[in-house]
């Protein structure tokens, strides 16, 4: 997992034949594979011409969505086997009030997901699933499989971690379109048997990966072993810089660890992009449980380590200019997250400001970014 060190900037390299063959074979397989069993509006494996993309009403507003989620939570909490690729779907009911205040209630299904959080959190992350005919007239139109990032533990400290993670999702969308849309929610969890609420906590509704791929004109590309250097170069440099900005080392492109690959549907020359997610182990959040991998040469998640691809000078210059251009918008996210404590926001701004000092100092760029990059192989 440790990033390779080099002493100079590495220009864009030619793609090895073996990797070209892997991508070609994988692209063919991806085109032949059926859509996911619980996918929303995916058209993979179909001869139908895809409809023009339009956004879901779930993500056309940044106002926190007040929801009630009713289910058999005792049964759901028992779904903890992390060796399973997918856990069973459980019945649930989602309730909220629409834009005019009218009550809306719709049947749904939920399942637990994740690995670390599933093992270690009192309350696991979830995936929602809503039938098309049920979702169409609601806020979940065209977003029937959103992920739900939950509070992990039922206390205010962990809720601050979640609110800060929501801020990072917003920042990610500022610097790249290869980012999941997000919506903050306030969810009351109700036991379906007794009808009694257990708690009300903040949560994050995340765009389904298939919808993101559709938005980018492509498809999810579930192939491991693809090196960073074989993806679109500039977009991958932006990804590496963003991870460095927030102090994240908990990701891997070849291992698809907190990374999803997107292949654009271009027959002659498909493009491959990496989309990142899951930010609770970042130095920016500084969760009490977050520690770096022991193979990395850092002691704390607050210590930045660049694990991105080695950039060409033009791509690095362009990427640094992008982050400088978006600096005010990135820092301004802290003013838009309700209930985020002032001390958390102040600490976050200071941590980000240090990043901007680094990228605007050529000597520090050479030492911290060029010197720690991953060769394109």
N, C-alpha and C positions, 0 to 999 in steps of 0.2 A: 504494500500500500504506500510505501514511502516514495515521495517524489524524487526524481532524479535531479542531480545538480549538473549544470554546465557553466562554462565561463564566458560565454558570449551569446549574442542573439543568433538564433537559428532561423534561417529563411525557410519559406515553404518548401517542403520536400515532395519528391514524386511518390506516388502511392505504390507500395510493393504489389507484385503480381498476386501473391497469396491473398492479400486483403481485397484486391479487386475481385478475385474469384469468389471470396466469401460474400462480398456485398452483392455480386451479381446473382449468386445462387439464392441468397437470402431474399433479395428483391423479388425473384421469381416465386419463391415460396410464400412470401408475404402477399403477393397478388393472388395466389391460389387459396390461401387459408380463409375459412369462413369467418364472419364477424363474431365477436365475443358473444357468448351465450346470453349475457345480460347487458349487451351494449345498447346505447340509446338510439341514435339515428345513423349508425355506421352503415355504409353502403358497400363495404368490402365483400368480395365474392359475388357481387351482383352486376348485371349488365346495365342496370338502370343508370341514367345520367344523374349525377348528384345535383340536388337542388342548390340554388344560391344560398350561401351561408347568411344567417341572420342570428343576432345575439338572443340569448334567453332573457326574459324579463327579470330573472333572478339576479343578473349582473348589470342591469341598466341603472341601478341605484346603489349608492353607498350607505344608505340609511340602514342601521341594524334591523334585521328581520326578527320580529318576536314570534316564536314558535312554541307549540306544545308537542312533545313527542311521547306517545304512549305505547308501551310494549311490556312484554314479560321480561323484565330486566334480570331477574334471578336466573332465568334460563340463558339469556344472552351472556351474562357474566361467566357462565360455565364454558363458553366457547373459547378456550385458551390454548388449544393445540397449535403451536407455531409451525409444526411440520406440514400442516395442510396448506395447499396452495390457496384454496378458498374455503371459507366456513359456511355452514348452512344459512340460508335466508330465514329470517324470523318475521312473523307478522307484526305490523306496527300501524299506528294512525298518526298522521301529521295534521295539526290544526293551526290556523293563523287567521288574521283579519286582512282582507284585501285593501286596495287603495282607497276604497270608500267606506271602509269599516265593517263590511259585511263578513260574517264568519264563514270560513272555508275549512272543510274537513275532508281528507282524502286518505284512502287505504294505501299502504305502502309495505315494503319489506326492507329489513335492515340486516346487515351482517357485520361482524367484527372484522378488522383488518389490521395490518401492520405486523411488526416483529418485536422490536424493542419495547414499544409502548404497550403492545398486547401482553407482553410478559411482565412488565413492571408497573403499569398504571392501574390504579384502582378502577378507573373508568376507561375502557378502551376506545380507540378511534373506530369510526363506523363508515360503512358505505350504504347509501340509500338506493332503493330501486323502486320506481313508480311506473305503472303501466302507462303507455302512450295516451290512451283514451282518457285516462284519469288526469294526467299531467297537462294535456293540451290547453285546457281553459284556465290554468292556474299560473302562479309565479314560476312553477317548475317546467313550463313549456320549453321543449328543446334542451332540457337539462334534467334528465330522468335518473341519472346515476351519479349524483354528486358525492364526493367524499365529505365526511364530516370530521374535522379535527376537534377533539373534545378536550376537556379540562384536566385530564389525567388524574389529578387528586382534587378533592372537594374543599379547596381552601383558596384564599385570596392570592397567595404567592403564586400558585400555579396558574391562576387565572391571568395574572400579569404576564407570565411566560407566554400564554396563548395570545393575549392582545399584542405583545411584541412580535410574535410570529406572524400575526396578521399584517402588522406594519411591514415586515420583510416581504411578504407576498405582494403588497402594494408597491414597494420599492422595485421589486423584480420586474413588474409590469411597466415601470417607467423607463427602464433601460433596454428592454427587448420585448418583441411580440411573442417570443417563444417562452411564454410564462402563463401559468394557470391564473384565470380570473378567480377572484375571491369575494366573498360577501360575509360580513360579520353578522352573527345571529345571537339572539338571547333565547336560550331554550329551557323550557320547564319540562323536566323528565317525570313522567307519570307512570305508576305501576298499573298495567291494564287490568289486573285482577281486582285490586282494591279501589282503584280510582284515585289513590292518594299520590300527591306530588312528592318526589324525594328531594329534589334540589332544582335551582335555576342558576345556570351558568352561561358564560359566553362560549361561543363555538365559531368555527370557521367553515363555511360551505365553499368547497373547491370545485372548479370546473372539471368535468370528466375528461380524461385524456383523449378519448375518441373525438370529443367535441373540439378540443384544442387542435388536434390533427386536421379535422375538417376545416377549421378556421384558417389553417395554414395551407390548405389545399393538398393534404396528404393523408397519411395513415400512421398508426402506431406501429413501430418496427421493433418487435420483441426478439432481438438477436443479441446474445452476449458475445464478448470477445472483440468488439470493434474498438480500436484505439482512438483516443481523442484526435490524433493527428489526421485521421481519415474523414473527419466531419468537416462541415463548412468552416473554413479557417477563421474568418473574422468573427462570426457568431460564437465560435468556441473560445476565442480570446475574451470576448465580452463575458461569457459564462465564467471563465476562470477568474477574471478581475472581480466580478460580482461576488463569487465565493470568497475571494480574498478580502474584499471590502467588509463582509459581514463576519469574517473569521470562521469560515466553515471548511473543515477538512473531512467531514463525514459524507463523502461521496466518491463514486467511481463510475466512469463511463463504461469501461469494458465489463465490469461486474453488474451494470445496471443497478447500482446501489444508490438510492435516492436520485436516480436519473431515469428518464424515459426518452428513447430515441423516436424521432419523427422522420419518416421518409416522405418527401413530396412526390406527388403522382405525376412525374414528368417522365415520359416513356424513354426519351433519348438520353437524358442525363439527370437522374433523380438526385436530389439534394438530401443530405442527412444532417439533422439538427438534434442537439441534446437539450432536453428540458429538465430543469432541476426542481426539487421540492423538498420539504421536510427540513425545517430550520431550527429545531429545538436544541441541537448540539452546537450551535454557533456561539462564538465569543460575544457577539452583539447581544444575545439574550442572556448568556451567562447563567444558565439554569444550574441549580446546586448539584444535579446529578451528571452534568455534562463533563466528560473527560476526553482528552484526545486518545487516539489509538496508541498503544505502547510502542509501536514501531516507528512512530513519527518523533522527530527530535524537538518536540515542544512539550513544555510542562503543563500548560494550561490552555484551554480553548480560547482564552483571550490573546494568546500569542498567535499572530498571523503566520500562515505558511501557504505560499502560492503553490497549488497543485495542478495548475492549468497547463495547457500545451505551450511549447516554446513559440512565441510570436515572431513574425517578421517585423521589421522596423515599421513599415507602413501600417500594418494592422494594429500594432501596439500604439502608435501615435494616434491613429484614428479612434481607438477604443478609449484612450485616456481623454481625448477631446470630448468624446460622448459623455463620459462620467462627469467631467468638469461642466459641460453644458447642462446636465441634469442635476447638478449638485443641490440647487435650491429646492427643486421639486422633491428630491430624495429626503432632504432634511425636513421639508415641509410636511411629510407624511405624519410626523409626530403630532402635528396640530390637528390631525383629522381622525385620530383614533380615540373614540370615547372611552372614558374610565381608565385610560392609561395613566399611571401615577406620574406626577411631575418629575420625581427623582429618577424614574426609569427612563423617561424621555430625555432628561438632561444627560444621563450617563450614556445613552445611545448616541446622542448628537456628538458628544466628546469622542467616542470611539470611532465614529464615522469621519470626524474632522481629521483625525490622525491618518486615516486612509488617504484623504485628499492631500495632506502634506507629503505623504510618501510618493504618490504618483506624479507630483509636481516637482520632485527633486530627482534629477537624472541619475545621480549617484546611488540613491536609495532604490530607484527602479532597477538599475543594473544588478544591485546586490540582492534585493528581496524578490524580484520577479524574474528577471532574465536568468539570474543565478540559480533559481529553484525550479525552473520550468521542466516540463516533461517532454522529451524529444518526440517529434512526430514520426512514430514508427508503427 
